[in-house]
Amino acid sequence: MMATSQTFRAGDEVVLVRGSYPGTLGKFLRVKEDAKWADIEEANGVVRSHPMIWLDHVTAANPVPVE
């Protein structure tokens, strides 16, 4: 699934489903100037940028989505 800026809102709980650290949980903060990237606040409080395509929503039924 390819994410877009309309897919996520500030404060949404997200998980990295791709990349070097799949399963990393965080809170969506904002889309970067390059709309293919977003800032998330990871569970440890660190703010990092990740490609939007790596993000998915965390849900009660599926806390850590797996592709």
N, CA and C atoms as an extended XYZ file, in Angstrom:
201
Properties=species:S:1:pos:R:3:atomname:S:1:resname:S:1:resid:I:1 pbc="F F F"
N         0.842       -1.180        0.000 N   MET     1
C         0.000        0.000        0.000 CA  MET     1
C         0.882        1.236        0.000 C   MET     1
N         0.637        2.164       -0.871 N   MET     2
C         1.410        3.398       -0.892 CA  MET     2
C         0.645        4.463       -0.132 C   MET     2
N         1.264        5.007        0.914 N   ALA     3
C         0.613        6.014        1.753 CA  ALA     3
C         0.650        7.378        1.084 C   ALA     3
N        -0.301        8.213        1.466 N   THR     4
C        -0.312        9.599        1.013 CA  THR     4
C        -0.483       10.494        2.226 C   THR     4
N        -0.283       11.805        2.053 N   SER     5
C        -0.404       12.718        3.173 CA  SER     5
C        -1.809       12.696        3.761 C   SER     5
N        -2.842       12.321        2.978 N   GLN     6
C        -4.196       12.247        3.486 CA  GLN     6
C        -4.428       10.977        4.313 C   GLN     6
N        -3.555       10.018        4.206 N   THR     7
C        -3.716        8.749        4.902 CA  THR     7
C        -3.481        8.892        6.399 C   THR     7
N        -2.567        9.743        6.813 N   PHE     8
C        -2.182        9.882        8.206 CA  PHE     8
C        -2.491       11.283        8.720 C   PHE     8
N        -2.831       11.358       10.000 N   ARG     9
C        -3.055       12.637       10.673 CA  ARG     9
C        -2.102       12.732       11.858 C   ARG     9
N        -1.738       13.950       12.233 N   ALA    10
C        -0.871       14.155       13.396 CA  ALA    10
C        -1.472       13.430       14.594 C   ALA    10
N        -0.628       12.660       15.269 N   GLY    11
C        -1.055       11.919       16.451 CA  GLY    11
C        -1.433       10.480       16.188 C   GLY    11
N        -1.604       10.084       14.915 N   ASP    12
C        -1.919        8.695       14.601 CA  ASP    12
C        -0.794        7.783       15.069 C   ASP    12
N        -1.158        6.649       15.637 N   GLU    13
C        -0.176        5.627       15.997 CA  GLU    13
C         0.189        4.866       14.728 C   GLU    13
N         1.497        4.767       14.474 N   VAL    14
C         1.977        4.116       13.256 CA  VAL    14
C         3.029        3.071       13.596 C   VAL    14
N         3.299        2.232       12.617 N   VAL    15
C         4.334        1.211       12.729 CA  VAL    15
C         5.104        1.183       11.420 C   VAL    15
N         6.407        0.968       11.522 N   LEU    16
C         7.220        0.780       10.320 CA  LEU    16
C         7.024       -0.655        9.853 C   LEU    16
N         6.581       -0.820        8.611 N   VAL    17
C         6.357       -2.160        8.066 CA  VAL    17
C         7.433       -2.545        7.058 C   VAL    17
N         8.323       -1.620        6.756 N   ARG    18
C         9.457       -1.871        5.851 CA  ARG    18
C        10.683       -1.179        6.414 C   ARG    18
N        11.791       -1.383        5.728 N   GLY    19
C        13.023       -0.702        6.115 CA  GLY    19
C        13.870       -1.527        7.055 C   GLY    19
N        14.808       -0.863        7.712 N   SER    20
C        15.780       -1.539        8.572 CA  SER    20
C        15.205       -2.019        9.895 C   SER    20
N        14.136       -1.363       10.362 N   TYR    21
C        13.595       -1.684       11.680 CA  TYR    21
C        12.083       -1.909       11.639 C   TYR    21
N        11.606       -2.901       10.864 N   PRO    22
C        10.167       -3.154       10.829 CA  PRO    22
C         9.662       -3.488       12.226 C   PRO    22
N         8.456       -3.017       12.527 N   GLY    23
C         7.878       -3.242       13.847 CA  GLY    23
C         8.078       -2.069       14.783 C   GLY    23
N         8.896       -1.078       14.376 N   THR    24
C         9.104        0.108       15.207 CA  THR    24
C         7.801        0.894       15.294 C   THR    24
N         7.369        1.160       16.531 N   LEU    25
C         6.138        1.896       16.772 CA  LEU    25
C         6.428        3.372       16.961 C   LEU    25
N         5.461        4.217       16.619 N   GLY    26
C         5.631        5.648       16.813 CA  GLY    26
C         4.344        6.406       16.602 C   GLY    26
N         4.452        7.725       16.716 N   LYS    27
C         3.328        8.633       16.522 CA  LYS    27
C         3.629        9.504       15.313 C   LYS    27
N         2.696        9.555       14.378 N   PHE    28
C         2.856       10.367       13.177 CA  PHE    28
C         2.835       11.839       13.566 C   PHE    28
N         3.839       12.599       13.087 N   LEU    29
C         3.908       14.024       13.389 CA  LEU    29
C         3.521       14.888       12.196 C   LEU    29
N         4.191       14.668       11.049 N   ARG    30
C         3.949       15.539        9.897 CA  ARG    30
C         4.582       14.953        8.648 C   ARG    30
N         4.055       15.395        7.503 N   VAL    31
C         4.669       15.091        6.212 CA  VAL    31
C         5.781       16.117        6.001 C   VAL    31
N         6.900       15.667        5.485 N   LYS    32
C         8.033       16.552        5.216 CA  LYS    32
C         7.761       17.373        3.945 C   LYS    32
N         8.641       18.323        3.650 N   GLU    33
C         8.517       19.112        2.421 CA  GLU    33
C         8.468       18.188        1.203 C   GLU    33
N         9.315       17.164        1.216 N   ASP    34
C         9.228       16.098        0.215 CA  ASP    34
C         8.131       15.155        0.699 C   ASP    34
N         6.974       15.187        0.082 N   ALA    35
C         5.788       14.474        0.562 CA  ALA    35
C         5.947       12.954        0.595 C   ALA    35
N         7.064       12.442        0.124 N   LYS    36
C         7.310       11.002        0.213 CA  LYS    36
C         7.894       10.622        1.570 C   LYS    36
N         8.178       11.615        2.421 N   TRP    37
C         8.797       11.397        3.729 CA  TRP    37
C         7.947       12.002        4.831 C   TRP    37
N         8.048       11.415        6.034 N   ALA    38
C         7.300       11.919        7.187 CA  ALA    38
C         8.166       11.836        8.435 C   ALA    38
N         7.864       12.707        9.389 N   ASP    39
C         8.472       12.631       10.714 CA  ASP    39
C         7.549       11.838       11.614 C   ASP    39
N         8.140       10.904       12.360 N   ILE    40
C         7.392       10.221       13.402 CA  ILE    40
C         8.192       10.311       14.695 C   ILE    40
N         7.464       10.360       15.802 N   GLU    41
C         8.104       10.284       17.115 CA  GLU    41
C         8.058        8.822       17.513 C   GLU    41
N         9.226        8.211       17.584 N   GLU    42
C         9.298        6.796       17.919 CA  GLU    42
C         8.994        6.607       19.401 C   GLU    42
N         8.708        5.383       19.797 N   ALA    43
C         8.297        5.080       21.168 CA  ALA    43
C         9.314        5.552       22.205 C   ALA    43
N        10.584        5.649       21.807 N   ASN    44
C        11.626        6.095       22.737 CA  ASN    44
C        11.739        7.622       22.800 C   ASN    44
N        10.840        8.350       22.089 N   GLY    45
C        10.830        9.804       22.122 CA  GLY    45
C        11.662       10.470       21.045 C   GLY    45
N        12.418        9.702       20.292 N   VAL    46
C        13.262       10.252       19.232 CA  VAL    46
C        12.405       10.530       17.997 C   VAL    46
N        12.583       11.697       17.386 N   VAL    47
C        11.879       12.041       16.151 CA  VAL    47
C        12.795       11.714       14.982 C   VAL    47
N        12.275       10.906       14.057 N   ARG    48
C        13.048       10.513       12.875 CA  ARG    48
C        12.180       10.616       11.640 C   ARG    48
N        12.833       10.759       10.507 N   SER    49
C        12.143       10.798        9.215 CA  SER    49
C        12.191        9.414        8.576 C   SER    49
N        11.061        9.028        8.007 N   HIS    50
C        10.955        7.739        7.336 CA  HIS    50
C        10.149        7.918        6.063 C   HIS    50
N        10.400        7.093        5.055 N   PRO    51
C         9.573        7.142        3.849 CA  PRO    51
C         8.118        6.800        4.195 C   PRO    51
N         7.179        7.539        3.622 N   MET    52
C         5.758        7.298        3.867 CA  MET    52
C         5.369        5.866        3.513 C   MET    52
N         5.990        5.321        2.478 N   ILE    53
C         5.647        3.972        2.028 CA  ILE    53
C         5.988        2.910        3.087 C   ILE    53
N         6.838        3.250        4.049 N   TRP    54
C         7.199        2.320        5.119 CA  TRP    54
C         6.191        2.317        6.258 C   TRP    54
N         5.261        3.268        6.303 N   LEU    55
C         4.358        3.436        7.440 CA  LEU    55
C         3.018        2.759        7.227 C   LEU    55
N         2.447        2.287        8.331 N   ASP    56
C         1.085        1.788        8.334 CA  ASP    56
C         0.475        2.147        9.688 C   ASP    56
N        -0.858        2.145        9.756 N   HIS    57
C        -1.547        2.437       11.010 CA  HIS    57
C        -1.462        1.254       11.967 C   HIS    57
N        -1.412        1.554       13.242 N   VAL    58
C        -1.528        0.538       14.281 CA  VAL    58
C        -3.010        0.463       14.625 C   VAL    58
N        -3.534       -0.757       14.681 N   THR    59
C        -4.936       -0.951       15.045 CA  THR    59
C        -5.026       -1.955       16.191 C   THR    59
N        -6.133       -1.943       16.912 N   ALA    60
C        -6.323       -2.879       18.010 CA  ALA    60
C        -6.339       -4.318       17.512 C   ALA    60
N        -6.920       -4.522       16.334 N   ALA    61
C        -7.004       -5.872       15.772 CA  ALA    61
C        -5.662       -6.350       15.227 C   ALA    61
N        -4.825       -5.411       14.831 N   ASN    62
C        -3.544       -5.747       14.220 CA  ASN    62
C        -2.491       -4.744       14.698 C   ASN    62
N        -1.970       -4.929       15.932 N   PRO    63
C        -1.071       -3.922       16.492 CA  PRO    63
C         0.219       -3.725       15.718 C   PRO    63
N         0.715       -4.732       15.062 N   VAL    64
C         1.919       -4.587       14.252 CA  VAL    64
C         1.671       -5.273       12.916 C   VAL    64
N         1.187       -4.506       11.908 N   PRO    65
C         0.901       -5.112       10.602 CA  PRO    65
C         2.136       -5.760        9.989 C   PRO    65
N         1.918       -6.860        9.322 N   VAL    66
C         2.998       -7.577        8.641 CA  VAL    66
C         2.603       -7.709        7.181 C   VAL    66
N         3.532       -7.413        6.300 N   GLU    67
C         3.248       -7.553        4.862 CA  GLU    67
C         3.408       -8.976        4.433 C   GLU    67
